[in-house]
Amino acid sequence: MLGGLSDAKPATPEIQKIVDEVKPSFEEKINKKCNTFEAVSYKTQVVAGTMYYIKVFMGHDQYAHLEIIEPLQANESRKLLNFHTGKTKDDELN
């Protein structure tokens, strides 16, 4: 649905690939290397491109929620727009 947020879905290999692409940007912003960075679940929203809201397991019961944009233009790369650390396994993506 255009503009609407999808229901949460289990992460797929494609979602993990997106997470792997933005991992260096995330690590730079938090000033820390992440040995574990596994996509768990995600939601999408179609706007001027596709927004991905992805829950990531960082090890030791630590999770982060990432907001990633995939622009409509093929020549533009995905970008980490925002993130929230200190999340738990049970925190809902929103």
HTML snippet that shows the backbone in 3Dmol.js (N, CA, C, O; Angstrom):
<script src="https://3Dmol.org/build/3Dmol-min.js"></script>
<div id="view" style="width:600px;height:400px;position:relative"></div>
<script>
const pdb = `
ATOM      1  N   MET A   1       0.853  -1.177   0.000  1.00  0.00           N
ATOM      2  CA  MET A   1       0.000   0.000   0.000  1.00  0.00           C
ATOM      3  C   MET A   1       0.896   1.236   0.000  1.00  0.00           C
ATOM      4  O   MET A   1       1.775   1.367   0.852  1.00  0.00           O
ATOM      5  N   LEU A   2       0.677   2.135  -0.944  1.00  0.00           N
ATOM      6  CA  LEU A   2       1.478   3.342  -1.070  1.00  0.00           C
ATOM      7  C   LEU A   2       1.348   4.189   0.192  1.00  0.00           C
ATOM      8  O   LEU A   2       0.246   4.567   0.590  1.00  0.00           O
ATOM      9  N   GLY A   3       2.494   4.482   0.817  1.00  0.00           N
ATOM     10  CA  GLY A   3       2.517   5.327   1.999  1.00  0.00           C
ATOM     11  C   GLY A   3       2.267   4.598   3.302  1.00  0.00           C
ATOM     12  O   GLY A   3       2.645   5.092   4.364  1.00  0.00           O
ATOM     13  N   GLY A   4       1.639   3.431   3.248  1.00  0.00           N
ATOM     14  CA  GLY A   4       1.345   2.680   4.461  1.00  0.00           C
ATOM     15  C   GLY A   4       2.506   1.797   4.868  1.00  0.00           C
ATOM     16  O   GLY A   4       3.284   1.348   4.026  1.00  0.00           O
ATOM     17  N   LEU A   5       2.617   1.552   6.153  1.00  0.00           N
ATOM     18  CA  LEU A   5       3.674   0.698   6.690  1.00  0.00           C
ATOM     19  C   LEU A   5       3.199  -0.747   6.662  1.00  0.00           C
ATOM     20  O   LEU A   5       2.098  -1.051   7.121  1.00  0.00           O
ATOM     21  N   SER A   6       4.021  -1.632   6.126  1.00  0.00           N
ATOM     22  CA  SER A   6       3.659  -3.049   6.046  1.00  0.00           C
ATOM     23  C   SER A   6       3.679  -3.688   7.430  1.00  0.00           C
ATOM     24  O   SER A   6       4.177  -3.102   8.391  1.00  0.00           O
ATOM     25  N   ASP A   7       3.136  -4.883   7.517  1.00  0.00           N
ATOM     26  CA  ASP A   7       3.264  -5.678   8.733  1.00  0.00           C
ATOM     27  C   ASP A   7       4.705  -6.167   8.839  1.00  0.00           C
ATOM     28  O   ASP A   7       5.420  -6.224   7.838  1.00  0.00           O
ATOM     29  N   ALA A   8       5.128  -6.518  10.045  1.00  0.00           N
ATOM     30  CA  ALA A   8       6.470  -7.055  10.250  1.00  0.00           C
ATOM     31  C   ALA A   8       6.573  -8.435   9.615  1.00  0.00           C
ATOM     32  O   ALA A   8       5.658  -9.254   9.702  1.00  0.00           O
ATOM     33  N   LYS A   9       7.715  -8.668   8.973  1.00  0.00           N
ATOM     34  CA  LYS A   9       7.986  -9.949   8.325  1.00  0.00           C
ATOM     35  C   LYS A   9       9.356 -10.437   8.786  1.00  0.00           C
ATOM     36  O   LYS A   9      10.213  -9.629   9.145  1.00  0.00           O
ATOM     37  N   PRO A  10       9.569 -11.756   8.780  1.00  0.00           N
ATOM     38  CA  PRO A  10      10.907 -12.264   9.104  1.00  0.00           C
ATOM     39  C   PRO A  10      11.919 -11.790   8.056  1.00  0.00           C
ATOM     40  O   PRO A  10      11.596 -11.682   6.873  1.00  0.00           O
ATOM     41  N   ALA A  11      13.123 -11.514   8.498  1.00  0.00           N
ATOM     42  CA  ALA A  11      14.166 -11.065   7.579  1.00  0.00           C
ATOM     43  C   ALA A  11      14.494 -12.148   6.558  1.00  0.00           C
ATOM     44  O   ALA A  11      14.426 -13.342   6.847  1.00  0.00           O
ATOM     45  N   THR A  12      14.848 -11.704   5.372  1.00  0.00           N
ATOM     46  CA  THR A  12      15.225 -12.582   4.265  1.00  0.00           C
ATOM     47  C   THR A  12      16.699 -12.335   3.935  1.00  0.00           C
ATOM     48  O   THR A  12      17.294 -11.392   4.457  1.00  0.00           O
ATOM     49  N   PRO A  13      17.292 -13.163   3.084  1.00  0.00           N
ATOM     50  CA  PRO A  13      18.674 -12.881   2.654  1.00  0.00           C
ATOM     51  C   PRO A  13      18.816 -11.508   1.992  1.00  0.00           C
ATOM     52  O   PRO A  13      19.854 -10.864   2.146  1.00  0.00           O
ATOM     53  N   GLU A  14      17.804 -11.047   1.262  1.00  0.00           N
ATOM     54  CA  GLU A  14      17.851  -9.720   0.639  1.00  0.00           C
ATOM     55  C   GLU A  14      17.886  -8.624   1.708  1.00  0.00           C
ATOM     56  O   GLU A  14      18.615  -7.643   1.564  1.00  0.00           O
ATOM     57  N   ILE A  15      17.111  -8.785   2.767  1.00  0.00           N
ATOM     58  CA  ILE A  15      17.115  -7.810   3.860  1.00  0.00           C
ATOM     59  C   ILE A  15      18.474  -7.820   4.565  1.00  0.00           C
ATOM     60  O   ILE A  15      18.983  -6.763   4.937  1.00  0.00           O
ATOM     61  N   GLN A  16      19.061  -8.999   4.750  1.00  0.00           N
ATOM     62  CA  GLN A  16      20.397  -9.072   5.357  1.00  0.00           C
ATOM     63  C   GLN A  16      21.410  -8.343   4.480  1.00  0.00           C
ATOM     64  O   GLN A  16      22.304  -7.671   4.994  1.00  0.00           O
ATOM     65  N   LYS A  17      21.279  -8.468   3.174  1.00  0.00           N
ATOM     66  CA  LYS A  17      22.190  -7.769   2.253  1.00  0.00           C
ATOM     67  C   LYS A  17      22.083  -6.249   2.443  1.00  0.00           C
ATOM     68  O   LYS A  17      23.094  -5.546   2.435  1.00  0.00           O
ATOM     69  N   ILE A  18      20.867  -5.754   2.612  1.00  0.00           N
ATOM     70  CA  ILE A  18      20.657  -4.312   2.848  1.00  0.00           C
ATOM     71  C   ILE A  18      21.334  -3.898   4.151  1.00  0.00           C
ATOM     72  O   ILE A  18      22.006  -2.868   4.206  1.00  0.00           O
ATOM     73  N   VAL A  19      21.156  -4.695   5.192  1.00  0.00           N
ATOM     74  CA  VAL A  19      21.771  -4.416   6.499  1.00  0.00           C
ATOM     75  C   VAL A  19      23.296  -4.421   6.375  1.00  0.00           C
ATOM     76  O   VAL A  19      23.972  -3.564   6.943  1.00  0.00           O
ATOM     77  N   ASP A  20      23.832  -5.388   5.630  1.00  0.00           N
ATOM     78  CA  ASP A  20      25.283  -5.457   5.446  1.00  0.00           C
ATOM     79  C   ASP A  20      25.808  -4.210   4.732  1.00  0.00           C
ATOM     80  O   ASP A  20      26.907  -3.743   5.030  1.00  0.00           O
ATOM     81  N   GLU A  21      25.026  -3.669   3.789  1.00  0.00           N
ATOM     82  CA  GLU A  21      25.446  -2.474   3.055  1.00  0.00           C
ATOM     83  C   GLU A  21      25.565  -1.248   3.954  1.00  0.00           C
ATOM     84  O   GLU A  21      26.460  -0.425   3.762  1.00  0.00           O
ATOM     85  N   VAL A  22      24.680  -1.121   4.926  1.00  0.00           N
ATOM     86  CA  VAL A  22      24.703   0.074   5.784  1.00  0.00           C
ATOM     87  C   VAL A  22      25.481  -0.131   7.080  1.00  0.00           C
ATOM     88  O   VAL A  22      25.644   0.810   7.856  1.00  0.00           O
ATOM     89  N   LYS A  23      25.958  -1.334   7.320  1.00  0.00           N
ATOM     90  CA  LYS A  23      26.696  -1.624   8.557  1.00  0.00           C
ATOM     91  C   LYS A  23      27.880  -0.675   8.772  1.00  0.00           C
ATOM     92  O   LYS A  23      28.034  -0.169   9.884  1.00  0.00           O
ATOM     93  N   PRO A  24      28.726  -0.407   7.764  1.00  0.00           N
ATOM     94  CA  PRO A  24      29.845   0.523   8.004  1.00  0.00           C
ATOM     95  C   PRO A  24      29.373   1.911   8.447  1.00  0.00           C
ATOM     96  O   PRO A  24      29.992   2.525   9.316  1.00  0.00           O
ATOM     97  N   SER A  25      28.303   2.397   7.868  1.00  0.00           N
ATOM     98  CA  SER A  25      27.757   3.702   8.251  1.00  0.00           C
ATOM     99  C   SER A  25      27.255   3.670   9.693  1.00  0.00           C
ATOM    100  O   SER A  25      27.490   4.605  10.457  1.00  0.00           O
ATOM    101  N   PHE A  26      26.564   2.591  10.061  1.00  0.00           N
ATOM    102  CA  PHE A  26      26.066   2.430  11.422  1.00  0.00           C
ATOM    103  C   PHE A  26      27.228   2.406  12.421  1.00  0.00           C
ATOM    104  O   PHE A  26      27.199   3.099  13.438  1.00  0.00           O
ATOM    105  N   GLU A  27      28.257   1.594  12.113  1.00  0.00           N
ATOM    106  CA  GLU A  27      29.405   1.478  13.011  1.00  0.00           C
ATOM    107  C   GLU A  27      30.119   2.823  13.169  1.00  0.00           C
ATOM    108  O   GLU A  27      30.587   3.158  14.257  1.00  0.00           O
ATOM    109  N   GLU A  28      30.197   3.576  12.099  1.00  0.00           N
ATOM    110  CA  GLU A  28      30.832   4.891  12.164  1.00  0.00           C
ATOM    111  C   GLU A  28      30.034   5.824  13.076  1.00  0.00           C
ATOM    112  O   GLU A  28      30.607   6.576  13.865  1.00  0.00           O
ATOM    113  N   LYS A  29      28.700   5.767  12.959  1.00  0.00           N
ATOM    114  CA  LYS A  29      27.857   6.660  13.751  1.00  0.00           C
ATOM    115  C   LYS A  29      27.861   6.310  15.237  1.00  0.00           C
ATOM    116  O   LYS A  29      27.764   7.202  16.080  1.00  0.00           O
ATOM    117  N   ILE A  30      27.973   5.016  15.569  1.00  0.00           N
ATOM    118  CA  ILE A  30      28.003   4.638  16.982  1.00  0.00           C
ATOM    119  C   ILE A  30      29.431   4.515  17.508  1.00  0.00           C
ATOM    120  O   ILE A  30      29.639   4.282  18.698  1.00  0.00           O
ATOM    121  N   ASN A  31      30.420   4.674  16.615  1.00  0.00           N
ATOM    122  CA  ASN A  31      31.829   4.604  16.977  1.00  0.00           C
ATOM    123  C   ASN A  31      32.174   3.279  17.647  1.00  0.00           C
ATOM    124  O   ASN A  31      32.826   3.234  18.690  1.00  0.00           O
ATOM    125  N   LYS A  32      31.712   2.196  17.007  1.00  0.00           N
ATOM    126  CA  LYS A  32      31.920   0.859  17.561  1.00  0.00           C
ATOM    127  C   LYS A  32      31.781  -0.162  16.443  1.00  0.00           C
ATOM    128  O   LYS A  32      30.936  -0.013  15.560  1.00  0.00           O
ATOM    129  N   LYS A  33      32.617  -1.204  16.481  1.00  0.00           N
ATOM    130  CA  LYS A  33      32.508  -2.311  15.528  1.00  0.00           C
ATOM    131  C   LYS A  33      31.524  -3.339  16.073  1.00  0.00           C
ATOM    132  O   LYS A  33      31.499  -3.614  17.272  1.00  0.00           O
ATOM    133  N   CYS A  34      30.719  -3.899  15.186  1.00  0.00           N
ATOM    134  CA  CYS A  34      29.722  -4.901  15.571  1.00  0.00           C
ATOM    135  C   CYS A  34      30.124  -6.255  14.997  1.00  0.00           C
ATOM    136  O   CYS A  34      30.118  -6.443  13.780  1.00  0.00           O
ATOM    137  N   ASN A  35      30.473  -7.198  15.869  1.00  0.00           N
ATOM    138  CA  ASN A  35      30.811  -8.538  15.397  1.00  0.00           C
ATOM    139  C   ASN A  35      29.568  -9.256  14.889  1.00  0.00           C
ATOM    140  O   ASN A  35      29.626  -9.986  13.899  1.00  0.00           O
ATOM    141  N   THR A  36      28.453  -9.049  15.562  1.00  0.00           N
ATOM    142  CA  THR A  36      27.178  -9.634  15.158  1.00  0.00           C
ATOM    143  C   THR A  36      26.288  -8.507  14.663  1.00  0.00           C
ATOM    144  O   THR A  36      26.167  -7.470  15.314  1.00  0.00           O
ATOM    145  N   PHE A  37      25.660  -8.716  13.501  1.00  0.00           N
ATOM    146  CA  PHE A  37      24.785  -7.702  12.915  1.00  0.00           C
ATOM    147  C   PHE A  37      23.806  -8.436  12.000  1.00  0.00           C
ATOM    148  O   PHE A  37      23.948  -8.430  10.777  1.00  0.00           O
ATOM    149  N   GLU A  38      22.806  -9.070  12.624  1.00  0.00           N
ATOM    150  CA  GLU A  38      21.901  -9.960  11.907  1.00  0.00           C
ATOM    151  C   GLU A  38      20.492  -9.393  11.852  1.00  0.00           C
ATOM    152  O   GLU A  38      19.886  -9.095  12.881  1.00  0.00           O
ATOM    153  N   ALA A  39      19.981  -9.249  10.639  1.00  0.00           N
ATOM    154  CA  ALA A  39      18.606  -8.802  10.452  1.00  0.00           C
ATOM    155  C   ALA A  39      17.658  -9.850  11.020  1.00  0.00           C
ATOM    156  O   ALA A  39      17.821 -11.044  10.773  1.00  0.00           O
ATOM    157  N   VAL A  40      16.661  -9.393  11.786  1.00  0.00           N
ATOM    158  CA  VAL A  40      15.693 -10.289  12.422  1.00  0.00           C
ATOM    159  C   VAL A  40      14.333 -10.174  11.746  1.00  0.00           C
ATOM    160  O   VAL A  40      13.735 -11.174  11.346  1.00  0.00           O
ATOM    161  N   SER A  41      13.855  -8.937  11.625  1.00  0.00           N
ATOM    162  CA  SER A  41      12.548  -8.689  11.014  1.00  0.00           C
ATOM    163  C   SER A  41      12.565  -7.317  10.371  1.00  0.00           C
ATOM    164  O   SER A  41      13.474  -6.517  10.594  1.00  0.00           O
ATOM    165  N   TYR A  42      11.532  -7.055   9.558  1.00  0.00           N
ATOM    166  CA  TYR A  42      11.497  -5.769   8.874  1.00  0.00           C
ATOM    167  C   TYR A  42      10.082  -5.378   8.493  1.00  0.00           C
ATOM    168  O   TYR A  42       9.173  -6.206   8.427  1.00  0.00           O
ATOM    169  N   LYS A  43       9.931  -4.087   8.245  1.00  0.00           N
ATOM    170  CA  LYS A  43       8.715  -3.512   7.682  1.00  0.00           C
ATOM    171  C   LYS A  43       9.150  -2.623   6.532  1.00  0.00           C
ATOM    172  O   LYS A  43      10.285  -2.148   6.504  1.00  0.00           O
ATOM    173  N   THR A  44       8.253  -2.398   5.586  1.00  0.00           N
ATOM    174  CA  THR A  44       8.564  -1.487   4.482  1.00  0.00           C
ATOM    175  C   THR A  44       7.461  -0.450   4.351  1.00  0.00           C
ATOM    176  O   THR A  44       6.329  -0.641   4.793  1.00  0.00           O
ATOM    177  N   GLN A  45       7.842   0.657   3.724  1.00  0.00           N
ATOM    178  CA  GLN A  45       6.900   1.727   3.433  1.00  0.00           C
ATOM    179  C   GLN A  45       7.322   2.323   2.093  1.00  0.00           C
ATOM    180  O   GLN A  45       8.472   2.728   1.921  1.00  0.00           O
ATOM    181  N   VAL A  46       6.384   2.375   1.142  1.00  0.00           N
ATOM    182  CA  VAL A  46       6.681   2.950  -0.168  1.00  0.00           C
ATOM    183  C   VAL A  46       6.374   4.438  -0.129  1.00  0.00           C
ATOM    184  O   VAL A  46       5.240   4.853   0.114  1.00  0.00           O
ATOM    185  N   VAL A  47       7.409   5.230  -0.373  1.00  0.00           N
ATOM    186  CA  VAL A  47       7.295   6.694  -0.431  1.00  0.00           C
ATOM    187  C   VAL A  47       7.999   7.100  -1.723  1.00  0.00           C
ATOM    188  O   VAL A  47       7.712   6.514  -2.767  1.00  0.00           O
ATOM    189  N   ALA A  48       8.883   8.051  -1.701  1.00  0.00           N
ATOM    190  CA  ALA A  48       9.691   8.388  -2.875  1.00  0.00           C
ATOM    191  C   ALA A  48      10.874   7.417  -2.895  1.00  0.00           C
ATOM    192  O   ALA A  48      12.029   7.822  -2.764  1.00  0.00           O
ATOM    193  N   GLY A  49      10.571   6.163  -3.056  1.00  0.00           N
ATOM    194  CA  GLY A  49      11.517   5.065  -2.924  1.00  0.00           C
ATOM    195  C   GLY A  49      10.915   4.099  -1.914  1.00  0.00           C
ATOM    196  O   GLY A  49       9.709   4.124  -1.672  1.00  0.00           O
ATOM    197  N   THR A  50      11.728   3.267  -1.337  1.00  0.00           N
ATOM    198  CA  THR A  50      11.249   2.329  -0.324  1.00  0.00           C
ATOM    199  C   THR A  50      11.987   2.564   0.977  1.00  0.00           C
ATOM    200  O   THR A  50      13.217   2.596   1.013  1.00  0.00           O
ATOM    201  N   MET A  51      11.218   2.731   2.050  1.00  0.00           N
ATOM    202  CA  MET A  51      11.786   2.826   3.394  1.00  0.00           C
ATOM    203  C   MET A  51      11.781   1.428   3.998  1.00  0.00           C
ATOM    204  O   MET A  51      10.781   0.711   3.937  1.00  0.00           O
ATOM    205  N   TYR A  52      12.903   1.059   4.574  1.00  0.00           N
ATOM    206  CA  TYR A  52      13.006  -0.209   5.298  1.00  0.00           C
ATOM    207  C   TYR A  52      13.206   0.112   6.769  1.00  0.00           C
ATOM    208  O   TYR A  52      14.051   0.932   7.128  1.00  0.00           O
ATOM    209  N   TYR A  53      12.433  -0.530   7.600  1.00  0.00           N
ATOM    210  CA  TYR A  53      12.577  -0.454   9.052  1.00  0.00           C
ATOM    211  C   TYR A  53      12.988  -1.857   9.472  1.00  0.00           C
ATOM    212  O   TYR A  53      12.196  -2.794   9.366  1.00  0.00           O
ATOM    213  N   ILE A  54      14.214  -2.009   9.945  1.00  0.00           N
ATOM    214  CA  ILE A  54      14.775  -3.343  10.161  1.00  0.00           C
ATOM    215  C   ILE A  54      15.269  -3.483  11.592  1.00  0.00           C
ATOM    216  O   ILE A  54      16.015  -2.643  12.095  1.00  0.00           O
ATOM    217  N   LYS A  55      14.836  -4.572  12.242  1.00  0.00           N
ATOM    218  CA  LYS A  55      15.340  -4.914  13.577  1.00  0.00           C
ATOM    219  C   LYS A  55      16.583  -5.771  13.387  1.00  0.00           C
ATOM    220  O   LYS A  55      16.563  -6.766  12.663  1.00  0.00           O
ATOM    221  N   VAL A  56      17.672  -5.369  14.052  1.00  0.00           N
ATOM    222  CA  VAL A  56      18.958  -6.043  13.911  1.00  0.00           C
ATOM    223  C   VAL A  56      19.433  -6.538  15.274  1.00  0.00           C
ATOM    224  O   VAL A  56      19.429  -5.794  16.255  1.00  0.00           O
ATOM    225  N   PHE A  57      19.841  -7.799  15.319  1.00  0.00           N
ATOM    226  CA  PHE A  57      20.432  -8.383  16.531  1.00  0.00           C
ATOM    227  C   PHE A  57      21.926  -8.088  16.519  1.00  0.00           C
ATOM    228  O   PHE A  57      22.624  -8.369  15.544  1.00  0.00           O
ATOM    229  N   MET A  58      22.405  -7.512  17.626  1.00  0.00           N
ATOM    230  CA  MET A  58      23.807  -7.114  17.725  1.00  0.00           C
ATOM    231  C   MET A  58      24.586  -7.979  18.722  1.00  0.00           C
ATOM    232  O   MET A  58      25.732  -7.668  19.048  1.00  0.00           O
ATOM    233  N   GLY A  59      23.972  -9.054  19.202  1.00  0.00           N
ATOM    234  CA  GLY A  59      24.620  -9.919  20.178  1.00  0.00           C
ATOM    235  C   GLY A  59      24.328  -9.485  21.598  1.00  0.00           C
ATOM    236  O   GLY A  59      23.969  -8.332  21.841  1.00  0.00           O
ATOM    237  N   HIS A  60      24.482 -10.408  22.540  1.00  0.00           N
ATOM    238  CA  HIS A  60      24.317 -10.121  23.971  1.00  0.00           C
ATOM    239  C   HIS A  60      22.985  -9.435  24.289  1.00  0.00           C
ATOM    240  O   HIS A  60      22.949  -8.473  25.056  1.00  0.00           O
ATOM    241  N   ASP A  61      21.902  -9.923  23.706  1.00  0.00           N
ATOM    242  CA  ASP A  61      20.554  -9.380  23.942  1.00  0.00           C
ATOM    243  C   ASP A  61      20.432  -7.910  23.562  1.00  0.00           C
ATOM    244  O   ASP A  61      19.574  -7.210  24.100  1.00  0.00           O
ATOM    245  N   GLN A  62      21.262  -7.429  22.655  1.00  0.00           N
ATOM    246  CA  GLN A  62      21.195  -6.051  22.187  1.00  0.00           C
ATOM    247  C   GLN A  62      20.630  -6.016  20.768  1.00  0.00           C
ATOM    248  O   GLN A  62      21.026  -6.794  19.900  1.00  0.00           O
ATOM    249  N   TYR A  63      19.702  -5.097  20.563  1.00  0.00           N
ATOM    250  CA  TYR A  63      19.073  -4.932  19.260  1.00  0.00           C
ATOM    251  C   TYR A  63      19.100  -3.455  18.884  1.00  0.00           C
ATOM    252  O   TYR A  63      19.185  -2.572  19.738  1.00  0.00           O
ATOM    253  N   ALA A  64      19.025  -3.220  17.583  1.00  0.00           N
ATOM    254  CA  ALA A  64      18.901  -1.860  17.066  1.00  0.00           C
ATOM    255  C   ALA A  64      17.813  -1.869  16.010  1.00  0.00           C
ATOM    256  O   ALA A  64      17.581  -2.884  15.354  1.00  0.00           O
ATOM    257  N   HIS A  65      17.150  -0.743  15.850  1.00  0.00           N
ATOM    258  CA  HIS A  65      16.178  -0.555  14.777  1.00  0.00           C
ATOM    259  C   HIS A  65      16.783   0.425  13.783  1.00  0.00           C
ATOM    260  O   HIS A  65      17.175   1.532  14.152  1.00  0.00           O
ATOM    261  N   LEU A  66      16.858   0.018  12.531  1.00  0.00           N
ATOM    262  CA  LEU A  66      17.449   0.842  11.482  1.00  0.00           C
ATOM    263  C   LEU A  66      16.366   1.365  10.554  1.00  0.00           C
ATOM    264  O   LEU A  66      15.396   0.662  10.270  1.00  0.00           O
ATOM    265  N   GLU A  67      16.525   2.590  10.080  1.00  0.00           N
ATOM    266  CA  GLU A  67      15.658   3.173   9.059  1.00  0.00           C
ATOM    267  C   GLU A  67      16.537   3.427   7.834  1.00  0.00           C
ATOM    268  O   GLU A  67      17.474   4.223   7.882  1.00  0.00           O
ATOM    269  N   ILE A  68      16.221   2.741   6.745  1.00  0.00           N
ATOM    270  CA  ILE A  68      17.046   2.784   5.539  1.00  0.00           C
ATOM    271  C   ILE A  68      16.169   3.173   4.359  1.00  0.00           C
ATOM    272  O   ILE A  68      15.057   2.664   4.217  1.00  0.00           O
ATOM    273  N   ILE A  69      16.660   4.069   3.513  1.00  0.00           N
ATOM    274  CA  ILE A  69      15.927   4.464   2.308  1.00  0.00           C
ATOM    275  C   ILE A  69      16.606   3.851   1.087  1.00  0.00           C
ATOM    276  O   ILE A  69      17.830   3.866   0.952  1.00  0.00           O
ATOM    277  N   GLU A  70      15.778   3.318   0.212  1.00  0.00           N
ATOM    278  CA  GLU A  70      16.246   2.874  -1.103  1.00  0.00           C
ATOM    279  C   GLU A  70      15.597   3.809  -2.115  1.00  0.00           C
ATOM    280  O   GLU A  70      14.409   3.671  -2.409  1.00  0.00           O
ATOM    281  N   PRO A  71      16.367   4.768  -2.657  1.00  0.00           N
ATOM    282  CA  PRO A  71      15.802   5.751  -3.583  1.00  0.00           C
ATOM    283  C   PRO A  71      15.261   5.103  -4.861  1.00  0.00           C
ATOM    284  O   PRO A  71      15.654   3.995  -5.226  1.00  0.00           O
ATOM    285  N   LEU A  72      14.360   5.813  -5.526  1.00  0.00           N
ATOM    286  CA  LEU A  72      13.813   5.332  -6.796  1.00  0.00           C
ATOM    287  C   LEU A  72      14.868   5.295  -7.890  1.00  0.00           C
ATOM    288  O   LEU A  72      14.848   4.408  -8.744  1.00  0.00           O
ATOM    289  N   GLN A  73      15.787   6.248  -7.872  1.00  0.00           N
ATOM    290  CA  GLN A  73      16.806   6.334  -8.904  1.00  0.00           C
ATOM    291  C   GLN A  73      17.815   5.204  -8.752  1.00  0.00           C
ATOM    292  O   GLN A  73      18.380   4.998  -7.678  1.00  0.00           O
ATOM    293  N   ALA A  74      18.033   4.480  -9.840  1.00  0.00           N
ATOM    294  CA  ALA A  74      18.940   3.329  -9.813  1.00  0.00           C
ATOM    295  C   ALA A  74      20.383   3.730  -9.521  1.00  0.00           C
ATOM    296  O   ALA A  74      21.154   2.911  -9.021  1.00  0.00           O
ATOM    297  N   ASN A  75      20.762   4.965  -9.820  1.00  0.00           N
ATOM    298  CA  ASN A  75      22.149   5.385  -9.616  1.00  0.00           C
ATOM    299  C   ASN A  75      22.422   5.855  -8.185  1.00  0.00           C
ATOM    300  O   ASN A  75      23.560   6.196  -7.863  1.00  0.00           O
ATOM    301  N   GLU A  76      21.417   5.879  -7.334  1.00  0.00           N
ATOM    302  CA  GLU A  76      21.608   6.272  -5.937  1.00  0.00           C
ATOM    303  C   GLU A  76      21.629   5.031  -5.043  1.00  0.00           C
ATOM    304  O   GLU A  76      20.869   4.087  -5.260  1.00  0.00           O
ATOM    305  N   SER A  77      22.501   5.044  -4.044  1.00  0.00           N
ATOM    306  CA  SER A  77      22.613   3.887  -3.158  1.00  0.00           C
ATOM    307  C   SER A  77      21.689   4.020  -1.953  1.00  0.00           C
ATOM    308  O   SER A  77      21.174   5.097  -1.651  1.00  0.00           O
ATOM    309  N   ARG A  78      21.500   2.911  -1.287  1.00  0.00           N
ATOM    310  CA  ARG A  78      20.709   2.908  -0.050  1.00  0.00           C
ATOM    311  C   ARG A  78      21.452   3.696   1.011  1.00  0.00           C
ATOM    312  O   ARG A  78      22.682   3.735   1.036  1.00  0.00           O
ATOM    313  N   LYS A  79      20.672   4.329   1.893  1.00  0.00           N
ATOM    314  CA  LYS A  79      21.283   5.144   2.944  1.00  0.00           C
ATOM    315  C   LYS A  79      20.629   4.848   4.283  1.00  0.00           C
ATOM    316  O   LYS A  79      19.415   4.666   4.374  1.00  0.00           O
ATOM    317  N   LEU A  80      21.456   4.802   5.317  1.00  0.00           N
ATOM    318  CA  LEU A  80      20.973   4.707   6.686  1.00  0.00           C
ATOM    319  C   LEU A  80      20.527   6.103   7.097  1.00  0.00           C
ATOM    320  O   LEU A  80      21.350   7.009   7.225  1.00  0.00           O
ATOM    321  N   LEU A  81      19.228   6.278   7.303  1.00  0.00           N
ATOM    322  CA  LEU A  81      18.695   7.586   7.659  1.00  0.00           C
ATOM    323  C   LEU A  81      18.678   7.818   9.162  1.00  0.00           C
ATOM    324  O   LEU A  81      18.946   8.921   9.637  1.00  0.00           O
ATOM    325  N   ASN A  82      18.359   6.764   9.903  1.00  0.00           N
ATOM    326  CA  ASN A  82      18.208   6.907  11.348  1.00  0.00           C
ATOM    327  C   ASN A  82      18.353   5.533  11.980  1.00  0.00           C
ATOM    328  O   ASN A  82      18.243   4.516  11.295  1.00  0.00           O
ATOM    329  N   PHE A  83      18.596   5.499  13.261  1.00  0.00           N
ATOM    330  CA  PHE A  83      18.668   4.232  13.985  1.00  0.00           C
ATOM    331  C   PHE A  83      18.353   4.492  15.450  1.00  0.00           C
ATOM    332  O   PHE A  83      18.460   5.613  15.948  1.00  0.00           O
ATOM    333  N   HIS A  84      17.963   3.419  16.119  1.00  0.00           N
ATOM    334  CA  HIS A  84      17.669   3.473  17.551  1.00  0.00           C
ATOM    335  C   HIS A  84      18.326   2.258  18.190  1.00  0.00           C
ATOM    336  O   HIS A  84      18.002   1.121  17.848  1.00  0.00           O
ATOM    337  N   THR A  85      19.238   2.493  19.107  1.00  0.00           N
ATOM    338  CA  THR A  85      19.899   1.398  19.825  1.00  0.00           C
ATOM    339  C   THR A  85      19.193   1.205  21.161  1.00  0.00           C
ATOM    340  O   THR A  85      18.259   1.937  21.486  1.00  0.00           O
ATOM    341  N   GLY A  86      19.639   0.222  21.930  1.00  0.00           N
ATOM    342  CA  GLY A  86      19.040  -0.031  23.233  1.00  0.00           C
ATOM    343  C   GLY A  86      17.685  -0.713  23.133  1.00  0.00           C
ATOM    344  O   GLY A  86      16.893  -0.662  24.074  1.00  0.00           O
ATOM    345  N   LYS A  87      17.413  -1.344  22.014  1.00  0.00           N
ATOM    346  CA  LYS A  87      16.145  -2.041  21.811  1.00  0.00           C
ATOM    347  C   LYS A  87      16.251  -3.480  22.297  1.00  0.00           C
ATOM    348  O   LYS A  87      17.349  -4.015  22.452  1.00  0.00           O
ATOM    349  N   THR A  88      15.112  -4.093  22.531  1.00  0.00           N
ATOM    350  CA  THR A  88      15.076  -5.487  22.969  1.00  0.00           C
ATOM    351  C   THR A  88      14.431  -6.345  21.888  1.00  0.00           C
ATOM    352  O   THR A  88      13.894  -5.838  20.904  1.00  0.00           O
ATOM    353  N   LYS A  89      14.498  -7.642  22.096  1.00  0.00           N
ATOM    354  CA  LYS A  89      13.901  -8.599  21.152  1.00  0.00           C
ATOM    355  C   LYS A  89      12.415  -8.329  20.978  1.00  0.00           C
ATOM    356  O   LYS A  89      11.877  -8.519  19.887  1.00  0.00           O
ATOM    357  N   ASP A  90      11.757  -7.895  22.017  1.00  0.00           N
ATOM    358  CA  ASP A  90      10.304  -7.725  21.995  1.00  0.00           C
ATOM    359  C   ASP A  90       9.834  -6.331  21.580  1.00  0.00           C
ATOM    360  O   ASP A  90       8.634  -6.127  21.400  1.00  0.00           O
ATOM    361  N   ASP A  91      10.739  -5.369  21.423  1.00  0.00           N
ATOM    362  CA  ASP A  91      10.347  -4.019  21.005  1.00  0.00           C
ATOM    363  C   ASP A  91       9.794  -4.061  19.579  1.00  0.00           C
ATOM    364  O   ASP A  91      10.385  -4.672  18.689  1.00  0.00           O
ATOM    365  N   GLU A  92       8.667  -3.411  19.382  1.00  0.00           N
ATOM    366  CA  GLU A  92       8.042  -3.390  18.068  1.00  0.00           C
ATOM    367  C   GLU A  92       8.715  -2.374  17.159  1.00  0.00           C
ATOM    368  O   GLU A  92       9.069  -1.275  17.588  1.00  0.00           O
ATOM    369  N   LEU A  93       8.887  -2.754  15.900  1.00  0.00           N
ATOM    370  CA  LEU A  93       9.389  -1.816  14.892  1.00  0.00           C
ATOM    371  C   LEU A  93       8.306  -0.792  14.616  1.00  0.00           C
ATOM    372  O   LEU A  93       7.155  -1.159  14.384  1.00  0.00           O
ATOM    373  N   ASN A  94       8.652   0.479  14.638  1.00  0.00           N
ATOM    374  CA  ASN A  94       7.665   1.515  14.299  1.00  0.00           C
ATOM    375  C   ASN A  94       8.338   2.695  13.657  1.00  0.00           C
ATOM    376  O   ASN A  94       7.672   3.667  13.301  1.00  0.00           O
TER     377      ASN A  94
END
`;
const viewer = $3Dmol.createViewer("view");
viewer.addModel(pdb, "pdb");
viewer.setStyle({}, {cartoon: {color: "spectrum"}});
viewer.zoomTo();
viewer.render();
</script>
